[in-house]
Amino acid sequence: MEIWKLVVLFFSAFLGGTAIFLVKSDKSQLLKLILSFSGAYLFAITVLHLIPDAYSGADHADIGLFILIGFLLQIVLEQFSEGVEHGHIHKHNENKVFPYGIMISLCLHAFLEGMPVAKDQHNALIYGIALHHIPAAFALASILLQSHFNRNSIIIYISIFAIMAPLGFYVSYGLSTGSIGGIEAYFNKIMGIVIGIFLHISTTILFESSVDHKVSKRKMIAVLCGVAIALIGFYTSGGGHAHAH
């Protein structure tokens, strides 16, 4: 168990959320660039690492089915989360009503996203997920602030969200080693669901903000940087050579 990964997953989301108290000006453009970078990075890592790994196991016959389930599950989750995991910040009612749908679906989403980190031997995925959770936590904190929750309440809810990805990592680690429930046989199927979620999240981030299918130069640079860093990590870790055999 690599404790530093738990720390990175927790504090990326926690600091991303609590930054709402420090930011006085509109940082939406910066958040969009971070999103574009992390979306491209996640997509590249999913294609280069996660999909080949999922299909390399002995029981890979129905992995495609679970990838499809994960993709559809993310569509369902977004009906409740309102796209907060993409960094979307919607204007909410002025009454102090807790957004249960957003909080629950976002926590489930973060929990599932933390799971593949357990098999992230080359540490390729940890940074993409950590970056991805910064705008999501910021958007969640913004919604809570709009709903007139006080500072302490917001910090508590952000902490709950921030602990979900480390919890997913911990449970996944237990499943992959057989120390939790002895159901390691299902690990690849769970990974299939996570791959489906990653594919939906990353492609949505990359395509939804484009007006008339045109991408701004800054976004294109962020996307290319995300893909380039994923490729550099892939080849320096021997991934290209390993998967060629």
matplotlib code that plots the C-alpha trace (Angstrom):
import matplotlib.pyplot as plt

x = [0.0, 1.5, 0.4, 1.6, -1.0, -3.7, -2.3, -2.1, -5.7, -7.1, -5.3, -5.8, -9.6, -9.5, -7.3, -9.2, -12.4, -11.1, -9.6, -13.1, -12.3, -9.1, -10.2, -11.6, -11.7, -13.3, -10.8, -13.2, -10.8, -7.9, -10.2, -11.2, -7.5, -6.8, -9.9, -8.7, -5.3, -6.6, -9.2, -6.7, -4.3, -7.0, -8.1, -4.5, -3.8, -7.1, -6.2, -2.5, -2.6, -6.0, -7.6, -4.6, -4.2, -7.9, -7.7, -4.4, -6.2, -7.4, -11.1, -11.2, -14.0, -16.7, -14.6, -16.2, -19.6, -18.4, -16.8, -20.2, -21.9, -19.4, -20.0, -23.8, -23.4, -21.6, -24.5, -26.9, -24.7, -24.6, -28.3, -27.8, -24.4, -25.3, -21.8, -19.9, -17.2, -16.5, -16.0, -19.5, -20.8, -24.5, -26.5, -28.5, -31.4, -30.8, -32.3, -30.1, -31.1, -28.4, -27.7, -28.0, -28.0, -24.8, -23.0, -23.9, -23.2, -20.0, -18.8, -19.6, -17.8, -14.7, -14.8, -14.8, -12.1, -9.8, -10.0, -7.6, -4.8, -4.2, -2.8, -1.1, 2.4, 4.0, 2.1, 0.7, -2.9, -2.6, -1.7, -4.5, -7.2, -5.7, -5.8, -9.3, -10.6, -9.4, -12.0, -14.7, -14.1, -14.0, -17.3, -18.9, -17.6, -19.0, -22.5, -22.5, -21.4, -24.2, -26.6, -25.5, -23.7, -21.1, -17.4, -17.2, -20.0, -18.4, -15.0, -16.7, -18.5, -15.4, -13.5, -16.1, -15.7, -11.9, -11.7, -13.7, -11.0, -8.5, -11.2, -11.7, -8.0, -7.9, -10.9, -9.5, -6.1, -7.8, -9.7, -6.7, -4.7, -7.6, -7.4, -11.0, -13.7, -11.5, -13.3, -10.1, -11.6, -14.0, -11.3, -11.0, -14.8, -14.7, -11.8, -14.0, -16.7, -14.0, -12.6, -16.1, -16.5, -13.0, -13.9, -17.1, -15.6, -12.5, -14.3, -17.0, -14.4, -12.6, -15.6, -18.4, -16.8, -16.0, -18.1, -19.0, -16.4, -13.6, -11.0, -9.2, -5.4, -5.0, -7.2, -5.5, -2.1, -3.5, -4.8, -1.6, 0.4, -1.8, -1.4, 2.3, 3.0, 0.9, 3.0, 6.3, 5.3, 4.1, 7.4, 9.8, 8.1, 8.6, 4.8, 5.1, 7.6, 5.6, 2.3, 4.0, 4.6]
y = [0.0, 3.3, 5.9, 8.8, 8.0, 8.3, 11.6, 13.0, 11.9, 13.4, 16.7, 17.4, 17.3, 19.0, 21.9, 22.2, 22.6, 24.9, 27.1, 28.6, 30.7, 32.1, 32.9, 36.3, 36.7, 34.4, 31.6, 29.7, 29.9, 28.5, 25.7, 24.9, 24.6, 22.2, 20.2, 20.0, 18.9, 16.3, 15.0, 14.4, 12.8, 10.5, 9.5, 8.7, 6.7, 4.8, 3.8, 3.2, 1.5, 0.5, -1.1, -3.2, -4.3, -5.2, -7.4, -9.0, -11.0, -14.6, -13.6, -10.7, -12.1, -9.8, -6.8, -4.8, -5.4, -3.9, -0.9, -0.3, -0.5, 2.0, 4.4, 4.2, 4.4, 7.7, 9.1, 8.1, 9.7, 12.9, 13.2, 13.8, 15.4, 18.0, 17.7, 18.9, 16.2, 18.2, 21.3, 22.7, 25.3, 25.9, 28.7, 27.1, 28.3, 30.8, 28.6, 26.5, 23.1, 20.4, 19.1, 15.4, 14.2, 16.1, 15.0, 11.3, 10.8, 12.8, 10.7, 7.4, 8.8, 9.6, 6.3, 4.4, 6.7, 5.8, 2.1, 1.7, 3.5, 0.1, -1.3, 1.9, 0.4, 3.3, 6.0, 7.2, 7.5, 9.1, 12.6, 12.6, 11.7, 14.2, 17.0, 16.0, 16.3, 19.8, 21.5, 19.0, 19.9, 23.6, 23.3, 21.4, 24.0, 26.8, 25.2, 24.8, 28.4, 29.5, 27.5, 29.6, 26.9, 28.2, 27.7, 24.8, 22.9, 23.3, 22.1, 19.0, 18.1, 18.7, 16.4, 13.7, 14.1, 14.2, 10.9, 8.9, 8.4, 7.2, 4.9, 3.5, 3.0, 1.2, -1.1, -1.8, -2.7, -5.1, -6.7, -7.1, -8.8, -10.9, -9.5, -8.1, -10.7, -12.8, -11.6, -10.7, -12.6, -9.7, -7.1, -6.9, -6.5, -3.6, -2.1, -2.4, -0.2, 2.3, 2.4, 3.1, 6.0, 7.4, 7.2, 9.1, 11.7, 12.4, 12.6, 14.8, 17.2, 17.3, 17.8, 19.5, 22.9, 23.3, 25.9, 24.7, 21.9, 24.4, 24.3, 27.4, 27.5, 27.4, 24.4, 22.6, 23.2, 21.9, 18.8, 18.1, 18.5, 16.0, 13.5, 14.1, 13.6, 10.4, 9.1, 10.1, 8.2, 5.2, 4.8, 5.7, 3.1, 0.4, 0.3, 0.3, -2.6, -4.5, -4.3, -5.2, -8.7]
z = [0.0, -1.2, 1.4, -0.7, -3.3, -0.7, 0.4, -3.2, -4.0, -0.8, -0.8, -4.5, -4.0, -0.6, -1.6, -4.9, -2.9, -0.1, -2.8, -3.1, 0.0, -1.5, -5.0, -5.3, -9.1, -11.7, -12.5, -14.8, -17.8, -15.8, -14.5, -18.1, -19.1, -16.2, -17.2, -20.8, -19.8, -17.3, -19.8, -22.5, -20.0, -18.6, -22.1, -23.2, -20.0, -20.4, -24.0, -23.4, -20.0, -18.6, -21.7, -22.6, -19.0, -18.7, -21.8, -20.8, -18.0, -18.4, -18.1, -20.6, -22.8, -21.4, -20.5, -23.4, -21.8, -18.5, -20.3, -21.9, -18.4, -17.0, -19.9, -19.4, -15.6, -15.9, -18.0, -15.2, -12.5, -14.5, -14.3, -10.5, -10.4, -13.1, -14.6, -11.5, -12.2, -15.4, -13.3, -14.3, -11.9, -12.1, -10.4, -7.7, -5.7, -2.9, -0.3, 2.0, 0.4, 0.4, -3.1, -2.2, -5.8, -6.7, -3.5, -3.7, -7.4, -7.1, -4.2, -6.0, -9.1, -7.1, -5.3, -8.6, -10.1, -7.2, -7.9, -10.8, -8.9, -7.0, -10.2, -11.4, -11.2, -13.2, -11.4, -14.7, -13.5, -10.0, -11.3, -13.9, -11.4, -8.9, -11.5, -12.6, -9.0, -8.4, -10.7, -9.5, -5.9, -6.7, -8.5, -5.6, -3.1, -5.3, -5.4, -1.6, -1.2, -3.5, -1.3, 1.7, 3.6, 6.1, 5.8, 8.3, 6.6, 3.2, 4.5, 6.0, 2.7, 0.7, 3.1, 2.5, -1.2, -1.0, 1.0, -1.6, -4.2, -1.5, -0.2, -3.7, -3.9, -0.6, -1.4, -4.8, -3.4, -1.0, -3.9, -6.1, -3.4, -2.2, 1.3, 1.1, 0.5, -1.8, -4.9, -6.9, -9.7, -10.3, -10.3, -14.1, -14.5, -12.0, -14.0, -17.1, -15.4, -14.4, -18.0, -19.3, -16.8, -17.8, -21.5, -20.9, -18.6, -20.8, -24.1, -22.6, -21.3, -24.6, -26.9, -25.0, -24.6, -28.2, -30.0, -33.6, -33.1, -33.0, -30.3, -29.0, -29.3, -25.5, -25.1, -28.0, -26.3, -23.0, -24.7, -26.6, -23.4, -21.6, -24.4, -24.7, -21.0, -21.1, -24.0, -22.4, -19.3, -21.4, -23.3, -20.5, -18.3, -21.0, -21.6, -25.4, -25.3, -22.7, -24.6, -27.9, -26.7]

ax = plt.figure().add_subplot(projection="3d")
ax.plot(x, y, z, "-o")
ax.set_aspect("equal")
plt.show()
